[in-house]
Each structure stands twice: as C-alpha cells, then as structure tokens.
Amino acid sequence: MAEARCLGHALARLPAALFCEPGPTVIKGVQRGLIPPPDVRLPLLSVGKATVADALERLSRLEE
C-alpha cells in the first residue's frame, strides 16, 4: 500500500506541471522538446521555458 501511495504522489506531480499554465502548450512543449514562444499562435498561449523544463524533469523522474 505504501508503494502504491508513493507512486500515486509521483504520478500526480506530472499533471500538475503539465497544466500549471493555461492551454496545452506545456504538453506540446514536453512532447516536442521546447517550443519557443514566438512559434505558438492562438489559441495556444506562450509558455515559459522553465515550465516546460519542470514538466520534462518530472516526466524523467517517472521513467526511472
């Protein structure tokens, strides 16, 4: 049970990182690497590189 709880907490951190800014830009940034802000257009909104880096870091922790 403790292992499942630990895994659940680890999994919950990823969606928190992916949805911390409006729109799917963070998810698309994680999927493709980095999307420089000038490359997005409406309805996407620009996202900070630190936000994408945080999401990638959380994803890499899950893959370990």
N, CA, C and O of each residue as an XYZ file, in Angstrom:
256
protein
N       0.819     -1.188      0.000
C       0.000      0.000      0.000
C       0.869      1.260      0.000
O       0.554      2.227     -0.694
N       1.946      1.258      0.763
C       2.833      2.420      0.830
C       3.485      2.680     -0.524
O       3.659      3.832     -0.922
N       3.847      1.602     -1.234
C       4.463      1.765     -2.550
C       3.467      2.380     -3.538
O       3.828      3.252     -4.328
N       2.223      1.924     -3.488
C       1.184      2.476     -4.361
C       0.935      3.950     -4.048
O       0.749      4.759     -4.958
N       0.930      4.293     -2.777
C       0.720      5.684     -2.373
C       1.869      6.561     -2.882
O       1.641      7.666     -3.373
N       3.086      6.068     -2.763
C       4.264      6.803     -3.232
C       4.188      7.012     -4.747
O       4.461      8.107     -5.240
N       3.817      5.965     -5.478
C       3.680      6.067     -6.926
C       2.564      7.039     -7.296
O       2.709      7.823     -8.234
N       1.462      6.994     -6.571
C       0.350      7.908     -6.823
C       0.755      9.360     -6.657
O       0.370     10.213     -7.457
N       1.530      9.641     -5.623
C       2.005     11.011     -5.408
C       2.952     11.438     -6.533
O       2.894     12.576     -7.000
N       3.815     10.530     -6.959
C       4.744     10.845     -8.047
C       3.980     11.110     -9.345
O       4.309     12.037    -10.085
N       2.968     10.298     -9.615
C       2.174     10.481    -10.830
C       1.377     11.778    -10.793
O       1.183     12.409    -11.832
N       0.916     12.181     -9.631
C       0.118     13.406     -9.508
C       0.939     14.654     -9.801
O       0.382     15.678    -10.197
N       2.229     14.587     -9.615
C       3.080     15.763     -9.854
C       3.175     16.111    -11.339
O       3.301     17.284    -11.689
N       3.115     15.115    -12.206
C       3.243     15.376    -13.638
C       2.064     16.187    -14.179
O       2.301     17.218    -14.809
N       0.806     15.781    -13.971
C      -0.296     16.619    -14.455
C      -0.271     18.025    -13.854
O      -0.653     18.989    -14.517
N       0.171     18.143    -12.620
C       0.269     19.469    -12.004
C       1.238     20.341    -12.794
O       0.988     21.531    -12.981
N       2.339     19.760    -13.257
C       3.313     20.519    -14.046
C       2.785     20.804    -15.449
O       2.999     21.890    -15.988
N       2.096     19.831    -16.039
C       1.615     19.996    -17.406
C       0.494     21.018    -17.524
O       0.348     21.664    -18.562
N      -0.299     21.169    -16.467
C      -1.446     22.066    -16.528
C      -1.279     23.303    -15.657
O      -2.269     23.925    -15.271
N      -0.038     23.669    -15.342
C       0.178     24.828    -14.479
C      -0.031     26.142    -15.218
O      -0.197     27.183    -14.582
N      -0.025     26.117    -16.543
C      -0.312     27.306    -17.343
C      -1.490     26.971    -18.257
O      -1.702     25.804    -18.586
N      -2.259     27.985    -18.670
C      -3.442     27.699    -19.492
C      -3.069     27.158    -20.865
O      -2.031     27.502    -21.430
N      -3.921     26.323    -21.373
C      -3.727     25.772    -22.705
C      -2.789     24.577    -22.706
O      -2.136     24.286    -21.704
N      -2.728     23.884    -23.845
C      -1.912     22.674    -23.957
C      -0.464     22.933    -24.358
O       0.233     22.000    -24.759
N       0.000     24.162    -24.261
C       1.347     24.474    -24.732
C       2.416     23.710    -23.977
O       3.393     23.261    -24.577
N       2.250     23.554    -22.668
C       3.251     22.811    -21.892
C       3.308     21.369    -22.370
O       4.392     20.813    -22.548
N       2.140     20.761    -22.580
C       2.105     19.367    -23.032
C       2.761     19.252    -24.402
O       3.552     18.338    -24.633
N       2.444     20.163    -25.305
C       3.059     20.137    -26.628
C       4.560     20.392    -26.535
O       5.337     19.806    -27.290
N       4.968     21.258    -25.619
C       6.391     21.513    -25.416
C       7.115     20.286    -24.912
O       8.234     20.000    -25.337
N       6.486     19.562    -24.010
C       7.079     18.329    -23.497
C       7.147     17.289    -24.606
O       8.144     16.578    -24.735
N       6.103     17.200    -25.395
C       6.052     16.206    -26.459
C       7.121     16.458    -27.520
O       7.734     15.511    -28.011
N       7.347     17.700    -27.874
C       8.247     18.032    -28.976
C       9.600     18.559    -28.547
O      10.443     18.864    -29.391
N       9.816     18.667    -27.273
C      11.036     19.310    -26.792
C      10.654     20.682    -26.286
O       9.855     20.794    -25.356
N      11.194     21.709    -26.866
C      10.856     23.075    -26.460
C      10.209     23.810    -27.624
O      10.666     23.717    -28.763
N       9.146     24.538    -27.326
C       8.509     25.382    -28.328
C       8.855     26.816    -27.978
O       8.373     27.324    -26.966
N       9.668     27.486    -28.773
C       9.954     28.888    -28.473
C       8.665     29.712    -28.539
O       7.857     29.503    -29.444
N       8.457     30.635    -27.611
C       7.213     31.409    -27.563
C       6.779     32.038    -28.881
O       5.578     32.065    -29.149
N       7.689     32.552    -29.730
C       7.180     33.138    -30.973
C       6.539     32.119    -31.906
O       5.796     32.499    -32.811
N       6.812     30.830    -31.702
C       6.292     29.809    -32.604
C       4.865     29.389    -32.302
O       4.296     28.600    -33.055
N       4.275     29.880    -31.241
C       2.898     29.490    -30.942
C       1.948     30.565    -31.447
O       2.303     31.741    -31.526
N       0.755     30.151    -31.782
C      -0.274     31.089    -32.219
C      -1.569     30.739    -31.491
O      -1.700     29.646    -30.940
N      -2.500     31.648    -31.491
C      -3.779     31.394    -30.836
C      -4.430     30.167    -31.438
O      -4.342     29.984    -32.652
N      -5.060     29.336    -30.680
C      -5.463     29.530    -29.291
C      -4.400     29.153    -28.267
O      -4.650     29.243    -27.065
N      -3.212     28.730    -28.718
C      -2.154     28.429    -27.759
C      -1.626     29.721    -27.160
O      -1.677     30.778    -27.788
N      -1.127     29.625    -25.957
C      -0.522     30.761    -25.279
C       0.939     30.454    -25.029
O       1.314     29.297    -24.842
N       1.755     31.475    -25.026
C       3.179     31.281    -24.757
C       3.377     30.662    -23.381
O       2.597     30.893    -22.456
N       4.417     29.887    -23.270
C       4.728     29.221    -22.008
C       6.209     29.444    -21.718
O       7.032     29.511    -22.631
N       6.531     29.556    -20.445
C       7.917     29.769    -20.057
C       8.759     28.519    -20.234
O       8.278     27.402    -20.042
N      10.010     28.710    -20.599
C      10.922     27.572    -20.765
C      11.101     26.827    -19.453
O      11.281     25.610    -19.449
N      11.052     27.548    -18.339
C      11.199     26.907    -17.026
C      10.035     25.962    -16.754
O      10.214     24.919    -16.126
N       8.838     26.324    -17.225
C       7.667     25.472    -17.028
C       7.822     24.171    -17.795
O       7.541     23.095    -17.268
N       8.272     24.269    -19.045
C       8.488     23.066    -19.851
C       9.613     22.233    -19.251
O       9.507     21.007    -19.199
N      10.678     22.868    -18.800
C      11.795     22.149    -18.187
C      11.341     21.409    -16.937
O      11.766     20.279    -16.694
N      10.480     22.038    -16.144
C       9.959     21.396    -14.938
C       9.130     20.170    -15.303
O       9.257     19.122    -14.670
N       8.287     20.298    -16.315
C       7.470     19.161    -16.744
C       8.344     18.024    -17.266
O       8.084     16.857    -16.973
N       9.376     18.356    -18.036
C      10.286     17.323    -18.541
C      11.031     16.634    -17.404
O      11.244     15.423    -17.438
N      11.423     17.403    -16.407
C      12.115     16.820    -15.257
C      11.200     15.855    -14.510
O      11.621     14.762    -14.132
N       9.954     16.258    -14.299
C       9.008     15.380    -13.601
C       8.735     14.118    -14.411
O       8.591     13.035    -13.845
N       8.663     14.254    -15.731
C       8.461     13.091    -16.582
C       9.651     12.149    -16.500
O       9.470     10.933    -16.434
N      10.858     12.686    -16.505
C      12.044     11.830    -16.434
C      12.117     11.087    -15.107
O      12.601      9.956    -15.058
N      11.644     11.706    -14.035
C      11.621     11.017    -12.737
C      10.694      9.810    -12.779
O      10.974      8.792    -12.146
N       9.591      9.913    -13.518
C       8.660      8.789    -13.619
C       9.251      7.649    -14.431
O       8.931      6.484    -14.195
N      10.108      7.975    -15.381
C      10.693      6.956    -16.247
C      11.810      6.178    -15.576
O      12.254      5.158    -16.103
N      12.275      6.643    -14.418
C      13.376      5.961    -13.720
C      12.912      4.687    -13.074
O      13.708      3.988    -12.446
